[in-house]
């Protein structure tokens, strides 16, 4: 599992003497001594993990970034190394831009790279730039000088260093104090705006056409509200319909008539609702009465209680 994150993992004792190394060749002893390595001394002194600047590995002689992690149980140190050239160190950050292995780099509008606090390049679409100073990248050469003159800020919230035809932003990475740079041509940044303007014009024309058709349909509906009003008025006292539903919308005299009929329908619905509540209460009283109760009309029973039936 460790080799999925590091190219090699080494164990050292508290004096910085190598014990063993684990890499793609397997596990084997190592005699490498890192006692004079500043990051080893600092990690051992502060008892916390430390990430180094790009250094030349004493094992592979390649430029690497290492993570030193103290092991309090035995006072030793575990060191994981990442080769900057042999793997795409920060593929997730650089958007997967990479060399194709033949020295050719795909053309990209957005340039993303990572540097250390001193401005040395740690990750770049072209691996030939790894380890070089930021000023070696033509797109950022002038901005590298501005960045140093500003005190080499490492602002996690991000800073705007745009200049000329390039829109440039940078943000610091807490912990290792790395800096992520992103450079984009202003023309590429403004291209979506021009495209959006063109699309807006097309949408405006389409919307105008749709609104015109909708207006014609609305005018057509305005000319036929009377028949709809007549159809709905015929079912004014239909209890299965919502009193507020099905009425045409119209102005003028037809609109006033529609509002009157709607009001009548609503009043009728409210009256029926009140009558229903009264009958429910009456039924409750009849059910609770100890004597039989019956209501008649024209010598026919209209409402009787259970006690009366018994």
C-alpha positions in Angstrom: 0.0 0.0 0.0 2.8 2.4 0.8 4.3 2.0 -2.6 1.1 3.3 -4.2 1.9 6.6 -2.4 5.7 6.6 -2.4 8.4 5.3 -4.7 10.4 4.0 -1.8 10.0 3.7 2.0 13.1 3.6 4.3 13.6 3.0 8.0 16.3 4.7 10.0 17.3 4.5 13.7 17.4 7.5 16.0 21.0 8.3 14.8 20.0 8.5 11.2 21.6 5.2 10.2 19.7 3.2 7.6 18.1 0.0 8.6 16.1 -1.2 5.5 14.5 0.1 2.3 11.3 -1.1 0.6 10.8 -0.2 -3.1 9.9 -1.9 -6.3 12.9 -4.2 -6.0 11.7 -5.5 -2.6 12.9 -5.2 0.9 16.6 -5.0 1.5 19.1 -3.5 4.0 20.6 -0.1 3.5 23.6 1.7 4.9 22.6 5.2 4.0 23.2 7.8 6.7 20.9 10.8 6.9 22.0 12.1 10.3 23.2 15.3 8.8 20.0 15.8 6.9 18.2 19.0 8.2 14.7 17.6 7.8 15.7 14.4 9.7 17.1 16.5 12.6 14.1 18.8 12.7 11.5 16.0 12.5 13.4 14.1 15.3 13.6 17.3 17.4 10.0 18.4 17.0 8.6 14.9 16.8 6.3 15.7 13.9 6.2 14.8 10.2 8.2 17.0 7.9 8.1 17.4 4.1 11.5 18.3 2.5 12.3 20.6 -0.4 13.4 18.9 -3.6 16.6 17.1 -2.7 18.9 14.5 -4.5 18.2 11.1 -3.1 21.2 9.3 -1.5 19.7 6.0 -2.6 18.5 6.6 -6.2 20.5 9.8 -6.9 17.3 11.3 -8.4 15.6 14.5 -7.4 12.9 13.6 -4.8 10.6 15.1 -2.2 10.6 13.1 1.0 8.3 12.8 4.0 10.0 12.1 7.3 7.8 10.7 10.0 9.1 10.0 13.5 8.3 6.7 15.2 8.0 7.4 19.0 7.9 3.7 19.9 11.5 3.1 19.0 12.8 6.6 18.4 13.5 5.9 14.7 12.2 7.5 11.5 10.2 6.3 8.5 11.1 8.2 5.3 9.0 8.0 2.1 10.4 9.3 -1.1 8.7 10.6 -4.3 10.7 10.8 -7.5 9.7 14.0 -9.2 10.6 12.9 -12.7 9.5 9.3 -12.6 5.9 9.9 -11.6 3.3 12.6 -12.1 3.7 13.9 -8.5 0.5 16.1 -8.4 -1.6 14.8 -11.2 -4.8 15.7 -9.5 -3.7 19.3 -9.0 -2.2 19.7 -12.5 -5.3 18.3 -14.1 -3.6 15.2 -15.4 -1.3 17.1 -17.8 1.8 15.1 -18.5 4.6 14.4 -20.8 3.9 11.6 -23.3 7.3 10.0 -22.7 8.7 11.2 -26.0 9.5 14.7 -25.0 6.3 16.1 -26.5 3.9 18.0 -24.3 0.2 18.4 -25.4 -0.8 21.9 -26.1 -3.0 23.2 -23.2 -4.5 26.7 -22.8 -4.4 26.4 -19.0 -0.9 26.0 -17.5 -0.9 24.5 -14.0 2.3 23.9 -12.1 3.5 23.6 -8.5 6.6 25.2 -6.9 8.2 25.1 -3.5 8.5 28.2 -1.3 11.8 29.1 -3.0 10.2 29.0 -6.5 11.6 25.6 -7.7 9.2 23.7 -9.9 7.9 20.5 -8.4 5.2 19.6 -10.9 4.8 20.7 -14.5 3.1 19.3 -17.7 6.7 19.1 -19.1 8.9 17.1 -16.8 12.0 18.9 -18.3 11.0 21.9 -16.1 10.9 19.9 -12.8 13.6 21.2 -10.5 14.2 24.3 -12.5 13.4 27.8 -11.1 10.0 29.3 -11.8 11.7 31.9 -14.0 12.6 29.1 -16.5 8.9 28.8 -17.4 8.4 31.4 -20.2 4.8 32.1 -19.4 5.7 33.0 -15.8 9.2 34.4 -16.0 8.2 38.0 -15.4 5.7 37.1 -12.7 8.3 35.1 -10.8 10.3 38.3 -10.3 7.1 40.1 -9.1 6.3 37.3 -6.7 9.8 37.4 -5.1 9.7 41.2 -4.9 6.3 40.9 -3.1 8.0 38.6 -0.5 7.1 35.3 -2.1 3.6 35.2 -0.5 1.9 31.8 0.3 -1.7 32.8 0.6 -4.0 29.8 0.9 -7.0 31.9 -0.1 -5.3 32.7 -3.4 -3.7 35.8 -5.0 -4.2 37.4 -8.4 -0.9 38.0 -10.3 -2.4 38.6 -13.7 -0.2 40.5 -16.2 -0.5 41.5 -19.8 -2.2 38.8 -21.9 -2.1 36.2 -19.1 -4.5 35.7 -16.2 -2.5 34.2 -13.4 -3.5 33.1 -10.0 -1.6 31.3 -7.2 -2.5 29.7 -3.9 -0.4 28.3 -1.1 -0.7 24.7 0.2 -0.7 24.6 4.0 1.9 22.2 5.5 4.6 21.8 2.9 4.2 25.5 1.9 4.0 24.6 -1.8 2.5 27.1 -4.3 0.0 26.1 -7.0 0.2 28.4 -10.1 -2.4 28.6 -12.8 -1.9 30.7 -16.0 -4.5 31.1 -18.7 -4.5 33.4 -21.7 -6.9 36.3 -21.3 -8.3 35.5 -24.7 -9.2 32.0 -23.5 -10.8 33.5 -20.4 -12.9 36.0 -22.4 -13.8 33.4 -25.1 -16.7 32.0 -23.0 -18.1 35.5 -22.5 -18.1 36.1 -26.3 -19.7 32.7 -26.8 -22.2 33.5 -24.1 -23.1 36.8 -25.7 -23.7 35.1 -29.0 -25.8 32.4 -27.4 -27.7 35.1 -25.5 -28.6 36.8 -28.8 -29.8 33.5 -30.2 -31.8 32.8 -27.2 -33.3 36.3 -27.3 -34.4 35.8 -30.8 -35.9 32.5 -30.0 -37.6 33.9 -26.9 -39.0 36.7 -29.0 -40.5 34.2 -31.4 -41.9 32.1 -28.6 -43.4 35.2 -26.9 -45.0 36.3 -30.1 -46.6 32.9 -30.6 -47.7 33.0 -27.0 -49.2 36.5 -27.4 -51.2 35.3 -30.5 -52.4 32.3 -28.5 -53.4 34.6 -25.6 -55.3 36.9 -27.9 -57.1 33.9 -29.3 -58.0 32.8 -25.8 -59.3 36.3 -25.0 -61.7 36.0 -27.9 -63.3 32.8 -26.6 -63.8 33.2 -22.8 -67.6 33.5 -23.0 -68.1 29.9 -24.1 -65.9 28.6 -21.4 -67.7 30.8 -18.8 -71.0 29.3 -20.0 -69.7 25.8 -19.7 -68.4 26.4 -16.2 -71.6 28.2 -15.1 -73.7 25.2 -16.1 -71.9 23.2 -13.4 -71.9 26.0 -10.8 -73.6 23.8 -8.2 -71.7 20.6 -9.0 -70.2 19.6 -5.7 -67.5 17.4 -7.3 -65.8 20.5 -8.7 -63.5 22.9 -6.8 -65.5 26.2 -6.6 -62.3 28.1 -7.6 -61.3 25.9 -10.5 -62.2 25.9 -14.2 -63.2 29.6 -14.5 -61.9 31.5 -17.5 -59.7 34.5 -17.0 -61.1 37.6 -18.8 -61.5 41.3 -18.4 -64.3 43.8 -18.9 -67.9 42.7 -18.3 -67.1 39.0 -18.9 -64.4 39.2 -16.2 -66.8 40.9 -13.7 -69.5 38.2 -14.4 -66.9 35.5 -13.9 -65.9 37.0 -10.5 -69.6 37.2 -9.5 -70.3 33.5 -10.4 -67.1 32.4 -8.8 -68.1 34.2 -5.6 -71.6 32.6 -5.7 -69.9 29.2 -6.2 -67.6 29.8 -3.2 -70.5 30.9 -1.0 -72.4 27.8 -2.0 -69.5 25.6 -1.1 -69.1 27.3 2.3 -72.8 27.0 3.0 -72.8 23.3 2.2 -69.7 22.9 4.4 -71.4 24.6 7.3 -74.5 22.5 6.8 -72.4 19.4 6.8 -70.7 20.4 10.0 -74.2 21.1 11.6 -75.4 17.7 10.6 -72.3 16.0 11.9 -72.8 17.7 15.3 -76.5 16.8 15.3 -75.6 13.2 14.6 -73.1 13.3 17.5 -75.9 14.6 19.8 -78.3 12.0 18.6 -75.8 9.2 19.1 -75.1 10.4 22.6 -78.8 10.9 23.6 -80.3 8.2 25.9 -83.6 8.4 24.1 -84.5 7.8 20.5 -84.7 10.8 18.2 -86.1 11.0 14.7 -86.7 13.8 12.2 -89.6 13.6 9.6 -90.8 15.5 6.6 -94.2 14.8 5.0 -94.5 11.7 7.1 -91.2 10.3 6.0 -88.1 9.8 8.2 -85.3 12.1 7.3 -82.9 11.4 10.1 -83.0 8.8 12.9 -80.7 7.9 15.8 -79.5 4.4 16.6 -81.4 4.4 19.9 -84.6 5.2 18.0 -84.0 2.2 15.6 -83.3 0.0 18.6 
